[in-house]
């Protein structure tokens, strides 16, 4: 029978292990059929508290959002300690650390530590670690992003940047607040995935400046979000986490602001909510040739300046939207006509996160509208109509980027196709 030996390799340090457990899991339905994607880990280890590496483990466990690359390597002692299997992780976080001492009849007692490691991805390899991991074991720097084929290793290279450890950085969300910005977060399994996204988000925000997002860091966030799915308990269906939109409402380094008189914004609107009256069916879809009043909707805008001054329109790419420019039905501007009370409409200004292959780097304004105003008037689904009716805003329809509509005076349009 073969004799085995195992080590944890982390930051160029090899630490002998006493025990390791790791599992894959697939959820099945009542008929035993697979109902969700494979769930990995976590990795649970038992080690002797090492002479070399104890401070590293303590720092890893005690520092919030500290992703590290590492490997657990299993060796066959009967074959000159050849590596038989490797569990590799590129952005692992130590989410649990516990030390224990047990006295014995021998001269020395047992002094051990237990670790629980989570990661966006664990890679199971036959034999020893891949070449990039070998470089890490030897204490070398992580390879450049261009040289790393693995998305998981690319994430590790991103968060390993010294900029990610900016000492002055203060997280703008608690973990609970952050999770509330992610659709499906409370149903995500394992729940540590949300913690990992939170850690990568903070690292990316710390490494970014206004107008200069750290694209490799944000790519690590996007890769994890867009590879994550959850099972909706309402219908049992597997769905993309946050519909694969960015967390934190698509922005970072946010600040709450008031809409002030003279503020000017523009916006792309992809959806057309308008229908025409039909005497039999009530309301039906528009047909080519129909003219109609455009219904404006949405809560995200792009600041372009102040009324009376030259406008600085942000590039389409800096907005990091989910489709090409020519897929949007309408483009329009919004001018604020008077200061809007904060107890009515709240504004959140933020830097745009790179996403969907777009560089981001623009500035976005996210508005929070009321369900009703202080007078009891309904605002839900009628926000922009109410903003105009109350003389808070003037909206001007400018274009149809898709070419599907002709812009007419007075915010009307004609369906062309």
Secondary structure by P-SEA (a helix, b strand, c coil): cbbbbbbbbcccbbbbbcccccbbbbbbccccccccccccccbbbbbccccccaaaaaaaaaccbbbbbbbbbbbccccccccccccccccccccbbbbbbbbccccbbbbbbbbbbbccbbbbbcccccaaaaaaaaccccccccccccaaaaaaaaaaccccccccccccccaaaaaaaccccccccccaaaaaaaaaaaaaaaaccccccaaaaaaaaaaaaaabbbbcccccccccccccccccccccbbbbbcccccbbbbbbbccccbbbbbccccbbbbcccbbbbbbbbbcbbbbcccccccccccccccccccccccccccccccccccccccccbbbbbbbbcccccccccbbbbbbbbbcccccccccccaaaaaaaaaccbbbbbccccccccccccccbbbbcc
